[in-house]
Amino acid sequence: MSSSYERPTYPITKNEIVYFNAPQLNYCIAVQQLLEKQGFGHFPIRLSSGANATLHHFKIYVVR
């Protein structure tokens, strides 16, 4: 798994996990559970507005 610190071009207001296609959803649920167990709080999961893209990754947004 890789990571980058790209800022979205639109404002984000809460911590969240964004997925692009159905196969990524199980990974997102696993990451969500790990974040909660490690005390980072609840990260809601939502489908991207660019759904069904052929991207092989999902994004985690962290708002300070």
N, C-alpha and C positions, 0 to 999 in steps of 0.2 A: 504494500500500500504506500502511496506517496502522498505528499502534502505540499500545498502551496499557500501563500498568504495573499491571494488575489482579493482585492476589495470589489464587491459588486458595484455596478453602475447605478443601482437604486438603493434607497435607504432601507436598512433593516432595523427592526425595533426590539427583537427578542432573539434569544438563543434558539436555534432550530437546526434540524437536519433536513436536507432537501434531496429527494431522489428523482431520477429522470425516467426510469422504466421499472417494470414489475420485478425483474430479477434482483434489483438492488434493494428492494424493500426488506428482505430478510437480514441483509447486512446492516441496514439502518436500524432495525429493531435490536440487533445484537449490540451495536455501538451505543444506542440509547440506554440499554440496560447496563452496560459497562460504565457509562458516564454517571448514571444514577448511583451505582454501587460504589464508585470512587468519590462520591460526594460533590459532584459538579452540578447537581440539580437536574431538573427535567428538561429535556430538549424535545419539543414536539416534532413530529415527522410530518412533512407535507410533500405532495407531488409538485414538481416544478411546473411553471407555466410553459416551459419548453418540453413538456412530457413526450415520452416515446422517442427522445433523441437517442442516438446510438453511442452516447458517451459511456465509458466503462467505469465511471466514478460517480460518487455522490458528494455533496458538499455539506460541511458543518459550519454554521455561522455562530460566532461567539460575539455577543454584544457586551461591552463593558459599561 
